[in-house]
Amino acid sequence: YTGRYGLEINPFIKNGKDRKRKRTMQTAENRISFLDANLFKKTYEYPATIGVSFVPSRNATLRKGKIKTNPNINILAVDENYLTISGSNLAAGRFFNESDNASGVSNCVIGEKLKDKFFSSSKKAINQSIQIGNSTYKIIGVLESVGSSMINKLDNSALISIQNARQHFNSNDKSFVLSVKVKDIKKMNLAAAEAEGR
């Protein structure tokens, strides 16, 4: 589907007449694999920013000491381009870089609601450790609030790198999402044609 300055390639979501996204059934045939997503990112020729992501879990529990969340936290695996493509901003810290994704280091970026759950301020969350499931992560960034209506509910999400997610979560049955962002909205149709013609 297309949005403001961006195109998202997700085989299980289609545009409805009311502009709400409709889901289609996931099968092995229409799933975008990790290899497919990386090949697209490396070979897509139209000048644009390409992002790859997937959702390892929608019911994770986060814990720090005696404080823990309900098992309803979204874990979103992303690459270094996600911040730019999503239009999100950081309240503190930094986002993932290519090194984070290549190494699979256990770093994470958390949303505003999770910061409020565990810390008194965004700055105090940086470099602190937190448990996601049974694994320990270092918080490197905190996202600014985007509101509960945003896709993937980022305020109540923890972001990790794709390589780390593949180490700690089962990704074999997951489909990856490809996001394409252009600088000029007038070029969106050309970018979409290049993506769909591949």
C-alpha positions as CSV (number, residue, x, y, z in Angstrom):
1,Y,0.0,0.0,0.0
2,T,1.1,3.6,-0.5
3,G,1.2,6.4,2.1
4,R,2.6,9.8,2.3
5,Y,6.0,9.7,0.5
6,G,6.2,6.0,1.1
7,L,5.4,2.6,-0.3
8,E,5.0,-0.6,1.9
9,I,5.2,-4.0,0.3
10,N,3.4,-6.5,2.5
11,P,1.7,-9.4,0.8
12,F,-0.9,-9.9,3.5
13,I,-2.3,-6.3,3.6
14,K,-4.3,-4.7,0.8
15,N,-6.0,-1.3,0.5
16,G,-9.7,-1.2,1.2
17,K,-12.1,1.4,-0.4
18,D,-12.3,3.2,3.0
19,R,-8.5,3.3,3.0
20,K,-8.4,0.9,5.9
21,R,-5.9,-1.9,5.4
22,K,-7.3,-5.4,4.9
23,R,-5.4,-8.6,5.7
24,T,-5.1,-11.6,3.5
25,M,-4.2,-15.1,4.5
26,Q,-0.5,-15.8,4.9
27,T,0.9,-18.7,3.0
28,A,4.4,-20.0,2.2
29,E,3.9,-19.0,-1.4
30,N,3.3,-15.3,-0.8
31,R,5.6,-14.8,2.2
32,I,8.6,-12.5,1.8
33,S,11.6,-14.3,3.3
34,F,14.7,-12.7,4.8
35,L,16.7,-13.5,1.7
36,D,14.0,-12.0,-0.5
37,A,13.9,-8.8,1.5
38,N,17.7,-8.4,1.5
39,L,17.9,-9.1,-2.2
40,F,15.3,-6.4,-2.8
41,K,17.1,-3.9,-0.6
42,K,20.5,-4.5,-2.3
43,T,19.2,-4.5,-5.9
44,Y,16.4,-1.9,-5.9
45,E,17.6,0.7,-8.3
46,Y,15.2,3.7,-8.0
47,P,16.7,6.4,-5.7
48,A,14.9,5.9,-2.4
49,T,15.4,4.8,1.2
50,I,14.7,1.1,1.6
51,G,13.7,-0.4,5.0
52,V,13.1,-4.0,6.1
53,S,11.2,-5.1,9.1
54,F,9.1,-7.8,10.7
55,V,7.1,-8.5,13.9
56,P,8.7,-11.3,15.9
57,S,6.1,-11.1,18.7
58,R,2.9,-9.2,19.6
59,N,2.6,-10.6,23.2
60,A,6.1,-10.2,24.8
61,T,6.7,-9.4,28.4
62,L,9.4,-6.9,29.4
63,R,10.9,-6.9,32.9
64,K,13.3,-4.8,34.9
65,G,13.9,-6.0,38.5
66,K,10.5,-6.5,40.1
67,I,8.6,-4.4,37.5
68,K,7.2,-6.1,34.5
69,T,4.7,-5.4,31.8
70,N,1.6,-7.4,30.8
71,P,2.3,-9.9,28.0
72,N,1.0,-7.5,25.3
73,I,4.2,-5.8,24.1
74,N,4.9,-5.5,20.4
75,I,8.5,-6.5,19.4
76,L,9.4,-5.0,16.1
77,A,12.6,-6.1,14.3
78,V,13.9,-3.3,12.1
79,D,16.9,-2.2,10.1
80,E,18.9,1.1,10.4
81,N,16.5,2.9,8.0
82,Y,13.3,2.4,10.0
83,L,13.4,5.7,11.9
84,T,13.6,7.6,8.6
85,I,10.9,5.7,6.9
86,S,8.5,5.6,9.7
87,G,8.8,9.4,10.3
88,S,9.5,8.7,14.0
89,N,11.8,10.8,16.2
90,L,14.0,10.0,19.2
91,A,13.4,11.5,22.6
92,A,16.8,10.4,23.7
93,G,19.7,8.2,22.7
94,R,20.4,6.9,19.3
95,F,18.9,4.5,16.7
96,F,20.3,1.3,15.2
97,N,23.2,1.6,12.8
98,E,24.5,-0.9,10.2
99,S,26.9,-2.3,12.8
100,D,24.1,-3.1,15.2
101,N,22.2,-5.0,12.5
102,A,25.3,-6.8,11.2
103,S,26.4,-8.0,14.6
104,G,23.0,-8.8,16.1
105,V,24.1,-7.1,19.4
106,S,21.3,-7.1,22.0
107,N,20.4,-3.4,21.9
108,C,16.9,-2.1,21.9
109,V,14.9,1.1,21.4
110,I,11.7,1.5,23.4
111,G,8.5,3.4,23.0
112,E,7.2,6.2,25.3
113,K,4.8,4.0,27.3
114,L,7.5,1.5,28.1
115,K,9.8,4.3,29.2
116,D,7.1,5.6,31.5
117,K,6.7,2.1,32.9
118,F,10.3,1.6,34.0
119,F,12.0,5.0,34.1
120,S,11.4,8.6,35.3
121,S,12.8,10.2,32.1
122,S,14.0,9.2,28.6
123,K,17.6,10.2,29.4
124,K,17.7,7.9,32.5
125,A,16.6,5.0,30.3
126,I,19.6,5.2,28.1
127,N,22.3,2.4,28.6
128,Q,20.0,0.7,31.2
129,S,19.4,-3.0,30.8
130,I,15.9,-4.6,30.4
131,Q,14.6,-8.2,29.9
132,I,12.7,-9.0,26.8
133,G,11.4,-12.5,27.4
134,N,14.5,-14.4,28.7
135,S,17.1,-12.2,27.0
136,T,18.8,-9.1,28.4
137,Y,19.0,-6.0,26.2
138,K,20.7,-2.6,26.5
139,I,18.4,0.4,25.8
140,I,20.1,2.7,23.3
141,G,17.2,4.9,22.4
142,V,13.7,6.1,23.4
143,L,11.1,7.1,20.8
144,E,9.0,10.2,21.0
145,S,5.4,9.5,21.5
146,V,3.5,8.9,18.3
147,G,0.0,8.1,19.7
148,S,-1.9,4.9,19.9
149,S,-3.3,5.1,16.4
150,M,0.0,4.7,14.7
151,I,0.8,1.5,12.8
152,N,2.5,-1.1,15.1
153,K,1.6,0.9,18.2
154,L,5.1,2.2,18.6
155,D,4.5,3.8,22.1
156,N,4.0,0.3,23.5
157,S,6.7,-1.4,21.4
158,A,10.3,-2.4,21.8
159,L,12.5,-2.3,18.7
160,I,15.4,-4.7,18.1
161,S,17.6,-5.3,15.1
162,I,16.6,-7.9,12.5
163,Q,19.7,-9.9,13.0
164,N,19.2,-10.1,16.8
165,A,15.5,-11.0,16.2
166,R,16.6,-13.9,14.0
167,Q,18.8,-15.1,16.9
168,H,16.2,-14.9,19.6
169,F,12.9,-15.4,17.9
170,N,11.6,-17.9,15.3
171,S,11.5,-16.0,12.0
172,N,11.1,-19.0,9.7
173,D,7.3,-18.6,9.4
174,K,7.4,-14.7,9.4
175,S,7.0,-12.5,6.4
176,F,9.2,-9.5,6.1
177,V,7.9,-6.1,5.2
178,L,9.6,-3.9,2.7
179,S,9.2,-0.1,2.9
180,V,10.3,2.3,0.2
181,K,10.5,6.1,0.9
182,V,11.1,8.7,-1.8
183,K,12.0,12.4,-1.2
184,D,9.4,13.7,-3.7
185,I,5.8,12.5,-3.5
186,K,5.5,13.2,-7.3
187,K,7.9,10.3,-7.8
188,M,5.9,7.8,-5.8
189,N,4.2,6.1,-8.8
190,L,7.6,5.6,-10.5
191,A,9.0,4.1,-7.3
192,A,6.0,1.8,-7.0
193,A,6.2,0.7,-10.6
194,E,9.9,-0.2,-10.1
195,A,9.1,-2.2,-6.9
196,E,6.1,-4.0,-8.4
197,G,7.9,-4.8,-11.6
198,R,10.6,-6.8,-9.8
